[in-house]
Amino acid sequence: MLKKGLSMLLVVIMLFSLSGCGDIFGGAFFLFLISTGDDRTDKGNIIEFVCENQDQLLKAIDDGDFSAFENQGFIKGVDASDTVVDFYCGGFGVGSATSYVGFYYTPENDMAAMWCAPSSATLLMPSGNGFVWREPNGDNRYYTEHICGDFYYYEASF
C-alpha cells in the first residue's frame, strides 16, 4: 500500500514538473526523481540467491507456481514461456537509457531464449565470465552469464 501511494505521488510530481509548472522545483528535483527509481539487484546477490535456492526454484518451475518468490524481495516479476522462465530483478532508466537485470532458466541452455537476447546465441561474444551482444550501429546490449544448472544471469540495456 505504501509503495503504491509513493509511486502515485512520484508520477503526479513528475507529470507536474514536465508540464512546465514544475520550473519552481528546478532541474535538481527531476534528477532526484530519476535517481530514486533504480531498483536493480546486485549481480552478486542474484547469483548467490540462485545457487542457494536452486532446488526451490526448480520446484516452482515444475509446478508453475512462483508465489513463494512474490515477497522474496528483489524478484520483481516472473514471466514463464515454453522455452524460458525470466525472473526480473529490477531496472533503471528512462527512454533509450534503460537497463534491466535478472536471471532466467532455460532447459535447453539457450542463452538467446530471453526477450532481450539476439536472435541467435552465435551472435554472443565472450566477455568476462559470460557473453555479450551489442547491437551493430545501436546502443542495445545484452550480457548473460551461467550461474548453475540451467540458470543464467542477464543484463539488458537499451
FENDACOR-V788389 format. One record per residue. SS is DSSP state (2 for helix, 1 for strand, 0 for the rest). OMEGA is omega in radians with two decimals (NA if undefined). Layout:
ss omega
SS OMEGA
SS OMEGA
This chain:
ss omega
0 3.14
2 3.13
2 -3.12
2 3.12
2 3.12
2 3.12
2 3.13
2 3.12
2 3.13
2 3.11
2 3.13
2 3.14
2 -3.13
2 3.11
2 3.11
2 -3.10
2 -3.14
2 -3.10
0 -3.09
0 3.11
2 -3.07
2 -3.13
2 3.14
2 -3.14
0 -3.12
2 -3.11
2 -3.12
2 3.13
2 3.14
2 3.09
2 3.08
2 -3.12
2 3.14
2 -3.06
2 -3.14
0 -3.08
0 -3.10
0 3.12
0 3.12
0 3.07
0 3.14
0 -3.14
2 -3.14
2 3.12
2 3.11
2 -3.11
2 3.11
2 3.14
2 -3.11
2 -3.14
2 -3.11
2 -3.04
0 -3.08
2 -3.12
2 3.12
2 3.09
2 3.12
2 3.10
2 3.12
2 3.13
2 3.12
2 -3.12
2 -3.05
0 -3.10
0 -3.08
0 -3.08
2 3.13
2 -3.10
2 -3.10
0 -3.13
0 -3.09
0 3.13
0 -3.05
0 3.03
0 -3.06
0 -3.13
1 3.12
1 3.11
1 -3.09
1 3.02
0 3.13
0 -3.02
0 -3.05
0 2.99
1 -3.09
1 3.05
1 -3.10
1 -3.06
1 3.00
1 -3.12
1 -3.13
1 2.98
1 -3.14
1 3.06
0 -3.06
0 3.12
1 -3.08
1 3.07
1 -3.11
1 3.05
1 3.09
1 3.05
1 -3.12
1 3.11
1 3.06
0 -3.10
0 3.12
0 -3.07
0 -3.12
0 -3.11
0 3.09
0 -3.12
0 -3.09
0 3.13
0 -3.05
0 -3.08
0 3.04
0 -3.08
0 -3.12
0 3.10
2 3.12
2 3.11
2 3.13
0 -3.14
1 3.10
1 3.13
1 -3.12
0 3.12
0 -3.06
1 -3.10
1 -3.11
1 2.99
1 3.05
1 3.12
0 3.08
0 3.13
0 3.13
0 -3.12
0 3.10
0 -3.11
1 3.11
1 3.09
1 3.10
1 -3.09
1 3.11
1 3.09
1 3.11
1 3.14
0 3.13
0 -3.12
1 -3.12
1 3.01
1 3.03
1 2.97
1 3.08
1 3.09
1 -3.06
0 NA
